[in-house]
Amino acid sequence: MKYRSISEASAKLNIPESTIRYYEKKGLLPLIERDEAGRRLFSEDQMALLETVICLKNTHMPISGIKQYMDWIIEGETTIPLRLEMMTKHKQAVLAEISLMTESLIGIDVKIARYTNRNN
């Protein structure tokens, strides 16, 4: 099995190493393995979990929600209905935020058009 170092994981996912360490400290990466020297090792499965954490964080899920999701993953198959419900609710929240941002962008475009027309 191929493992990545924290610097390789950081470079691949374009996030700082400090962010990965923070996520681990908060319990969002409970399955990270370490080598004899204590350095973090990221398997493909752990990279996939890290990508999930980043996705959820980028869509404004609170750390506590991501932690709960990871805890359910650790618990196993019996938590799939809970994970599905969480992801469904989170998707609806993300869609609502996208809608709000799209509406707000229209207002910004109106201002840009107004200022552009004043300068011509």
Rosetta constraint file for C-alpha pairs under 8 A:
AtomPair CA 1 CA 43 HARMONIC 7.23 0.50
AtomPair CA 2 CA 43 HARMONIC 6.27 0.50
AtomPair CA 2 CA 44 HARMONIC 7.50 0.50
AtomPair CA 3 CA 41 HARMONIC 5.70 0.50
AtomPair CA 3 CA 42 HARMONIC 5.13 0.50
AtomPair CA 3 CA 43 HARMONIC 4.64 0.50
AtomPair CA 3 CA 44 HARMONIC 7.23 0.50
AtomPair CA 4 CA 8 HARMONIC 5.58 0.50
AtomPair CA 4 CA 9 HARMONIC 6.00 0.50
AtomPair CA 4 CA 41 HARMONIC 5.67 0.50
AtomPair CA 4 CA 42 HARMONIC 4.89 0.50
AtomPair CA 4 CA 43 HARMONIC 6.50 0.50
AtomPair CA 5 CA 9 HARMONIC 6.15 0.50
AtomPair CA 5 CA 39 HARMONIC 7.52 0.50
AtomPair CA 5 CA 40 HARMONIC 6.22 0.50
AtomPair CA 5 CA 41 HARMONIC 5.28 0.50
AtomPair CA 5 CA 42 HARMONIC 6.31 0.50
AtomPair CA 6 CA 10 HARMONIC 5.91 0.50
AtomPair CA 6 CA 17 HARMONIC 6.39 0.50
AtomPair CA 6 CA 20 HARMONIC 7.73 0.50
AtomPair CA 6 CA 39 HARMONIC 7.90 0.50
AtomPair CA 6 CA 40 HARMONIC 6.07 0.50
AtomPair CA 6 CA 41 HARMONIC 6.83 0.50
AtomPair CA 6 CA 42 HARMONIC 7.24 0.50
AtomPair CA 7 CA 11 HARMONIC 6.11 0.50
AtomPair CA 7 CA 17 HARMONIC 6.40 0.50
AtomPair CA 8 CA 12 HARMONIC 6.04 0.50
AtomPair CA 9 CA 13 HARMONIC 6.12 0.50
AtomPair CA 9 CA 42 HARMONIC 7.13 0.50
AtomPair CA 9 CA 47 HARMONIC 7.26 0.50
AtomPair CA 10 CA 14 HARMONIC 5.61 0.50
AtomPair CA 10 CA 15 HARMONIC 5.13 0.50
AtomPair CA 10 CA 16 HARMONIC 5.69 0.50
AtomPair CA 10 CA 17 HARMONIC 5.48 0.50
AtomPair CA 10 CA 20 HARMONIC 7.47 0.50
AtomPair CA 11 CA 15 HARMONIC 6.79 0.50
AtomPair CA 11 CA 16 HARMONIC 7.90 0.50
AtomPair CA 13 CA 51 HARMONIC 7.52 0.50
AtomPair CA 15 CA 19 HARMONIC 6.69 0.50
AtomPair CA 15 CA 20 HARMONIC 7.64 0.50
AtomPair CA 16 CA 20 HARMONIC 6.88 0.50
AtomPair CA 17 CA 21 HARMONIC 6.32 0.50
AtomPair CA 18 CA 22 HARMONIC 6.07 0.50
AtomPair CA 19 CA 23 HARMONIC 6.15 0.50
AtomPair CA 20 CA 24 HARMONIC 6.24 0.50
AtomPair CA 21 CA 25 HARMONIC 6.12 0.50
AtomPair CA 22 CA 26 HARMONIC 6.22 0.50
AtomPair CA 23 CA 27 HARMONIC 6.44 0.50
AtomPair CA 23 CA 28 HARMONIC 5.22 0.50
AtomPair CA 23 CA 29 HARMONIC 6.35 0.50
AtomPair CA 24 CA 28 HARMONIC 5.42 0.50
AtomPair CA 24 CA 29 HARMONIC 4.77 0.50
AtomPair CA 24 CA 30 HARMONIC 6.71 0.50
AtomPair CA 26 CA 63 HARMONIC 7.79 0.50
AtomPair CA 26 CA 67 HARMONIC 7.61 0.50
AtomPair CA 27 CA 67 HARMONIC 6.27 0.50
AtomPair CA 28 CA 53 HARMONIC 7.13 0.50
AtomPair CA 28 CA 63 HARMONIC 7.95 0.50
AtomPair CA 28 CA 66 HARMONIC 6.64 0.50
AtomPair CA 28 CA 67 HARMONIC 5.25 0.50
AtomPair CA 28 CA 70 HARMONIC 6.18 0.50
AtomPair CA 29 CA 46 HARMONIC 7.77 0.50
AtomPair CA 29 CA 49 HARMONIC 7.35 0.50
AtomPair CA 29 CA 50 HARMONIC 6.95 0.50
AtomPair CA 29 CA 70 HARMONIC 7.53 0.50
AtomPair CA 30 CA 70 HARMONIC 7.71 0.50
AtomPair CA 31 CA 46 HARMONIC 6.83 0.50
AtomPair CA 32 CA 40 HARMONIC 6.50 0.50
AtomPair CA 32 CA 41 HARMONIC 6.43 0.50
AtomPair CA 32 CA 42 HARMONIC 6.39 0.50
AtomPair CA 32 CA 46 HARMONIC 6.53 0.50
AtomPair CA 33 CA 40 HARMONIC 5.87 0.50
AtomPair CA 33 CA 41 HARMONIC 5.24 0.50
AtomPair CA 33 CA 42 HARMONIC 6.89 0.50
AtomPair CA 34 CA 38 HARMONIC 5.12 0.50
AtomPair CA 34 CA 39 HARMONIC 5.14 0.50
AtomPair CA 34 CA 40 HARMONIC 4.47 0.50
AtomPair CA 34 CA 41 HARMONIC 5.28 0.50
AtomPair CA 35 CA 39 HARMONIC 5.43 0.50
AtomPair CA 35 CA 40 HARMONIC 6.67 0.50
AtomPair CA 35 CA 41 HARMONIC 6.74 0.50
AtomPair CA 42 CA 46 HARMONIC 5.36 0.50
AtomPair CA 42 CA 47 HARMONIC 5.94 0.50
AtomPair CA 43 CA 47 HARMONIC 6.11 0.50
AtomPair CA 44 CA 48 HARMONIC 6.18 0.50
AtomPair CA 45 CA 49 HARMONIC 6.35 0.50
AtomPair CA 46 CA 50 HARMONIC 6.11 0.50
AtomPair CA 47 CA 51 HARMONIC 6.13 0.50
AtomPair CA 48 CA 52 HARMONIC 6.28 0.50
AtomPair CA 49 CA 53 HARMONIC 6.28 0.50
AtomPair CA 50 CA 54 HARMONIC 6.24 0.50
AtomPair CA 51 CA 55 HARMONIC 6.11 0.50
AtomPair CA 52 CA 56 HARMONIC 6.15 0.50
AtomPair CA 53 CA 57 HARMONIC 6.03 0.50
AtomPair CA 53 CA 66 HARMONIC 6.71 0.50
AtomPair CA 54 CA 58 HARMONIC 5.89 0.50
AtomPair CA 55 CA 59 HARMONIC 6.30 0.50
AtomPair CA 56 CA 60 HARMONIC 6.46 0.50
AtomPair CA 56 CA 61 HARMONIC 5.39 0.50
AtomPair CA 56 CA 66 HARMONIC 6.93 0.50
AtomPair CA 57 CA 61 HARMONIC 5.32 0.50
AtomPair CA 57 CA 62 HARMONIC 6.95 0.50
AtomPair CA 57 CA 63 HARMONIC 7.42 0.50
AtomPair CA 57 CA 66 HARMONIC 7.74 0.50
AtomPair CA 59 CA 94 HARMONIC 6.41 0.50
AtomPair CA 61 CA 65 HARMONIC 6.22 0.50
AtomPair CA 61 CA 66 HARMONIC 6.66 0.50
AtomPair CA 61 CA 90 HARMONIC 7.41 0.50
AtomPair CA 62 CA 66 HARMONIC 6.48 0.50
AtomPair CA 63 CA 67 HARMONIC 6.02 0.50
AtomPair CA 64 CA 68 HARMONIC 6.20 0.50
AtomPair CA 65 CA 69 HARMONIC 6.22 0.50
AtomPair CA 66 CA 70 HARMONIC 6.21 0.50
AtomPair CA 67 CA 71 HARMONIC 6.10 0.50
AtomPair CA 68 CA 72 HARMONIC 6.25 0.50
AtomPair CA 69 CA 73 HARMONIC 6.38 0.50
AtomPair CA 69 CA 83 HARMONIC 6.48 0.50
AtomPair CA 69 CA 86 HARMONIC 7.91 0.50
AtomPair CA 70 CA 74 HARMONIC 6.34 0.50
AtomPair CA 71 CA 75 HARMONIC 6.29 0.50
AtomPair CA 72 CA 76 HARMONIC 6.45 0.50
AtomPair CA 72 CA 79 HARMONIC 5.62 0.50
AtomPair CA 72 CA 80 HARMONIC 7.84 0.50
AtomPair CA 72 CA 82 HARMONIC 7.84 0.50
AtomPair CA 72 CA 83 HARMONIC 7.11 0.50
AtomPair CA 73 CA 77 HARMONIC 7.68 0.50
AtomPair CA 73 CA 79 HARMONIC 7.21 0.50
AtomPair CA 75 CA 79 HARMONIC 6.78 0.50
AtomPair CA 76 CA 80 HARMONIC 7.61 0.50
AtomPair CA 79 CA 83 HARMONIC 6.24 0.50
AtomPair CA 80 CA 84 HARMONIC 6.02 0.50
AtomPair CA 81 CA 85 HARMONIC 6.17 0.50
AtomPair CA 82 CA 86 HARMONIC 6.16 0.50
AtomPair CA 83 CA 87 HARMONIC 6.10 0.50
AtomPair CA 84 CA 88 HARMONIC 6.05 0.50
AtomPair CA 85 CA 89 HARMONIC 6.19 0.50
AtomPair CA 86 CA 90 HARMONIC 6.06 0.50
AtomPair CA 87 CA 91 HARMONIC 5.98 0.50
AtomPair CA 88 CA 92 HARMONIC 6.44 0.50
AtomPair CA 89 CA 93 HARMONIC 6.37 0.50
AtomPair CA 90 CA 94 HARMONIC 6.17 0.50
AtomPair CA 91 CA 95 HARMONIC 6.12 0.50
AtomPair CA 92 CA 96 HARMONIC 6.17 0.50
AtomPair CA 93 CA 97 HARMONIC 6.23 0.50
AtomPair CA 94 CA 98 HARMONIC 6.15 0.50
AtomPair CA 95 CA 99 HARMONIC 6.17 0.50
AtomPair CA 96 CA 100 HARMONIC 6.25 0.50
AtomPair CA 97 CA 101 HARMONIC 6.08 0.50
AtomPair CA 98 CA 102 HARMONIC 6.04 0.50
AtomPair CA 99 CA 103 HARMONIC 6.25 0.50
AtomPair CA 100 CA 104 HARMONIC 6.14 0.50
AtomPair CA 101 CA 105 HARMONIC 6.01 0.50
AtomPair CA 102 CA 106 HARMONIC 6.55 0.50
AtomPair CA 103 CA 107 HARMONIC 6.90 0.50
AtomPair CA 104 CA 108 HARMONIC 6.46 0.50
AtomPair CA 105 CA 109 HARMONIC 6.16 0.50
AtomPair CA 106 CA 110 HARMONIC 6.31 0.50
AtomPair CA 107 CA 111 HARMONIC 6.51 0.50
AtomPair CA 108 CA 112 HARMONIC 6.26 0.50
AtomPair CA 109 CA 113 HARMONIC 6.06 0.50
AtomPair CA 110 CA 114 HARMONIC 6.16 0.50
AtomPair CA 111 CA 115 HARMONIC 6.19 0.50
AtomPair CA 112 CA 116 HARMONIC 5.94 0.50
AtomPair CA 113 CA 117 HARMONIC 6.03 0.50
AtomPair CA 114 CA 118 HARMONIC 6.35 0.50
AtomPair CA 115 CA 119 HARMONIC 6.48 0.50
AtomPair CA 116 CA 120 HARMONIC 6.66 0.50
